[in-house]
């Protein structure tokens, strides 16, 4: 049986917690050329095969599938997410920065703090340069927050160059999850790579992780090992493994699939004012009746007025609330 035909009779329903919504795979069958079934596709889809269907670009299709699967786990209050980021020589420094931007984009509307989503980032190239840069999953801190992650921790990650030691990255991920202190969190891995892996076959280790109920997404470039990426990802692989033609397409996929209007979310007082010093030119930006806080959804620092005051929170802009007593005629 042609594997592409298997998609025709499948409809994927999402569990309670999301809107009553289904991913129409009958329609996607027209665009199955864009999905990774583990076998290489060198030809492009033709408009004459679409009949009455509306022609969609590859990024539209992949963006729709990717967004629905990412949105599925975003509704979970507690997430542990490990990003495995390719830092090999074939990636290059510019594309490596694109991979880090992807992390920011994926987390854009997720609350990141000690009680909600915790994040780890592993970069991998040669065995000696497979590095656990960030780990707030196996070594969590109550001081951990999204502002620290986006404005400090991610910015310190360096591009190394070298081989593509994928199994080393998965071994780091396994070590992180093995020492996770939360048994009630949803656990997810995102692998972003552009090449064939070096060293041992990483698929058996990924299968072990999947048997532990860890969801694995893989994103690769066309010169990557499409079969390996398919096998590394969760089942059904064509919905968890994504092949792009270039890093430019990769950035476009992230913009299309992960763009959301940010809600205000909660603001966590930090106890120190220095992170907010960049909010104005002169520094020491927060009012004496304000606290420097982190937006755990937005990832931005903000001066917030203390209870009993209102205003922007910036210097000289926290005013005391005055209660008014209204006389009620007897």
N, C-alpha and C positions, 0 to 999 in steps of 0.2 A: 504493500500500500504506500502511495506517495504520502510522505509525512505532512506535506502542506495541506492535504485534504482533511486531516484529522481535526483541523481547527473549525471546520464548518459546523459541526454539531455541538460545539462547546460554548457555553455562556458562563461568564464568571460573575457570581454574585458576591457583594461585599457584606460582611457580617454586621450585626446591629452596632450602632455607634456612628456609622456613616449615614448619609442620606440614602433613602431607598434608591439605589442606583446600580446599574449593571453596565459592564463593559461589553459592548456589542461586538462579539468576535465574528459573527456572520459578516458584518460589514468590513471588519478588519481583514477578512480572508482576501478581499480584493487587493490588499496592500501587504500581503504576507511576505513579499519580496524584501520588505524592509526589516523583518524580524529575524533574529538569529536562531535558527533551528540546529545549529552545529555543523551545517554544511555550507560551503562557500557559495555565494551567489555573485556572479560577475555581470549579470545582465540587469538592466533597469526595466521597471514596469512601464508598459505602454498604455497610452490613453485609450486605445481601441479595445483593451481588455476590461475597461471599467464599465462599459455599457452605460447605464443610467446613473451610476454612482458618481458622486462629486469627487473630482481628482484632488488628492491631498499630497502635499510634499512629504518626503520621508520624515522631516523634522516634526511636522504636524502629527503624524501617526505615532512616532516614537515618543513625542512629547506627551501625547494623550495617554498612552499606555504607562509611561514612566510616572506621570503625575498621579494617576489613579492608584498605582501600587504604593507610591510614597505616601500619599494622603491616607492610605489605609492604616499605616502604623503611626502616623502623626497624631491620631486621635488618642493614642495611649498616653496616660499621664506620666508613666515612668519608662524611659528609654535609655538603653546603653548602646551607643553607636561607635563602632570602630571604623575609621577611614584608613585604607591601605593605599598609599600614594606612591606611584612610580616615580623614582628620582634617577632613573638610568640615563646614560649618555644620549640615547636616541631621543629622549624627551626634550632636553634643552631647557635652559633657565626660564625662557619666556613661557613655554607651555607648562612648566612646573608651577609657575605663578597662576596659570589658568586652573590647574587642579586645586590649588588652595582657595581660589575664588569660588569654585564649585562647593567646597565645604561651607563657606559663608552663605552661599545662595540656598543650599539645602536646609540650613539651620535657620533661615531668615524668619520664619513664623513659628519656630519651636521655642518653648520656654526652656532655657538652659540654666540650671542651678543644681545645688546639692539634692533637692527633693524631687526634681523632675528628670530632665535629660542630662546624662553625663556622657562625655565625649573622650575618645582616645584617637590619636593620630600617629600612624606608623609610616615612615618613609622607607623605601627599599630600593636598593640597587645591587651592589656587590654584597656578599655575606657580611663583611666587616662594616658595611654602611647600611645595614638594616636596623633602623633606629626607632625606638619608642620615644617620640618627641613630646607627646602629651598623653597623660594617662590619669584621668579623673574618674575612672571606673574601678580599677583594682586598688587605687590609692586616692580615694576621694577626700575632699576638704570642704568644710562648711563655708569657707571663704570663697569657694569656687563660684564663678558666675560667667555669664555670656560676655560681658564687657571685657573681662580679663582674657577670655579665650580669643575673641576677635581682635582686640586692640593690643594685645601683648603676646600671648602664647603663639598664635599662628604666625605673627610677623617675625618671630625669632627662628622659624624653621628654615634651614639652609638647604639649597640644592647641592647634591654631591656628585652625581654622575657615576657611571660604572655599569655593571651587568643588570640583569632583571631577575633577582633572586626571590621569586614569588613565594616559594614554600617557606622562606624565612619570615616573610610578612605574615603568612597565615599562622605560623608557629607563634609569633608575637601576639597575634589576636587571640589564639587559644589560651596563652598564658594569662592574658588580661582577663578573659572571661572566666577562666578557672579560679581566679582570685577575686572575682566580683563579690561584693558583700550583699547584693540584692538578688533574691530569688523570685521577686514579683515584677521584674522589669522585662520588657520586650527587648531582645538583643538582635542587632542588625550589623552587618558588615557591608561596606561599600569598597570595592576594588576598582581603581582607575589605573589603566596601564596602556602602553602603546606597543608592546612587543611580546615576543615569545619568551616564556620563562626559561631561566637557566637553572641547572641543578636538578634535584629530584622532582618527580611528578607531584604537584600540590593537590591534585584531585582527591586522593584518599583522605588527606587531612581535612579538606573542605567537607567531604562526606561525613566525617566524624563530627564536625561542627554542626552540620545540618541535622544530624540525628539528635543533637542536643537542643533542637528547636531554635537554632540561630538562622535568621534569614540572610541570604547573601545576594547582593546585587553586583554585577560586573559590568564595567564600561570600558570598551577597548576601541582602538583605532583599526582601520581596515588591514593594516599590516600585522595586526596581532593574531594570536592563535585562536580563531573563532571557535573551533571545536573545544579547546581547553576552557575558554571563557564560558561556553555553554555548560560544560560539565561542572565547572566550579560553582555556578549559580544555583539558586533554589529552583524547585520544580513548580511550574512548567518553565523550562529554561528560556524559552522565547519571550517570556514576560519579565524576566529578571536579568537578562543579558542583552546589552545594547552595543551595536557596532556603528561607529561614526567614520566618515571618510577623512576627517581632519580635526585638529584641536579647535579650529574655527567653528566647525559644526558642533563640537562638544560644548563650546560656550553658548551657542545658539540654543541647543537643547536645554541647557540649564535655565536660560532666560525664559524660554517658552513654558517649560514644565513646572518651574519652581517659583515663578513670580506670584506674589500674593500681597495684598494690601495689609500692612502690619497693624495689628491692634496695639493699643497702648500697653496692655499687660501690667504686670506688677513691677514696682520699683523697690529695690533692695538697698536700704541705707548701708553705706560702706564703713562708716566710723572714721574715715579719713577724708580730707578734702582735696588732696593732690591730684587724683584722677580727673577732677573737674576743672583743673587750672587752665586747660586748653579751650574752655568754653568762652573765654573772653581774651582780649589782647593783653591786658595788664596782669593776668593771673589772679589767684585768690578770688575766684569769681562768685562763689556762693555767698549769699547774705548771711549775716550773723544768726538769723532765725531760720536758716535752711540747712539741709544736709546734702552731701554729695551721695548720689544713689545710682545704681545700675538698673537699666531696663532689662529684665530677664527675658523679654521677648524681642525687643528692638536691638539689644546689644549696645545701646548708646548710654553714655554717662549723662546725668542730668542733675541740676540743683533743684531740690524739692523743698518747699516750705514746710516747716514743722507743723504739727497739729495746732489749730487755733490761729493759723496765718494763711494768707492766700497771696498768689502772685506767681511770677516766673521762677522765683527761687534765686535769681541772680542778685548780685549786690544791690542793696537799697530797693529791692522789689519784693519784699515779703511784708504784707500789711496785716495788722491784727484784725481778726474778725470781731465785729461788735454786734452783740445780740440786741435786738429791738423788742421792747415790750409794747404790745398793742393794747390799748384800753378798749375793753368790750363794754358797750352800754348795758346798764343793769335793767 
